[in-house]
Amino acid sequence: MKLEIVVGDITKLHVDAIVNAANNSLLGGGGVDGAIHRAAGPGLLQECREIRRNRHPDGLPTGQAVLTGGHELPAKHVIHTVGPVFDAVDDPAGLLAAAYRNSLALAEESGLRSIAFPAISTGVYGYPREDAARVVRDVLAKFPFRSVERIVLCYFSPDDKTVAERILG
């Protein structure tokens, strides 16, 4: 598995799937979630509404993940996952790890070869970026990769990239 750590706009990446740091409504929001919904166009919102109607009427639980099409994005798919609000849950590390693991598992189940992640939960959800990078490092070290060959960690700021590079090597 090849790991790339970059600063950029996740909505512009040419990968099989980008991961959306979604809120549990799946209907868009701020930050990465809003940017992905805007770039993907109205088809993504329609598909997310169907998921809410048919599979997750109460919203997507924290740590879980669902797959949609990429619609107008260069990525073929979007994997939506809900990270934890750091100071609102008993086990933020376990829930953050589940968000990454479940996203990777969906990519593997779909036979995808490349996936890009934002820094899940480190924005308004308040997860300390150093701690989040350690969770990512541990998940990637233990995950049983089969089809996924390339992982891109796409950060919004150079500072986030620096932290990730220091912790992930």
ZIUR-V965313 format. One record per helix or strand of 2 or more residues. SS is the DSSP state (2 for helix, 1 for strand). FROM is the first residue (numbers start at 1). LEN is the number of residues. If there is no record, write none. Layout:
ss:SS from:FROM len:LEN
ss:SS from:FROM len:LEN
//
This chain:
ss:1 from:2 len:6
ss:2 from:10 len:3
ss:1 from:17 len:5
ss:2 from:31 len:10
ss:2 from:42 len:13
ss:1 from:65 len:5
ss:1 from:77 len:5
ss:2 from:86 len:3
ss:2 from:92 len:18
ss:1 from:114 len:4
ss:2 from:129 len:14
ss:1 from:150 len:6
ss:2 from:158 len:11
//
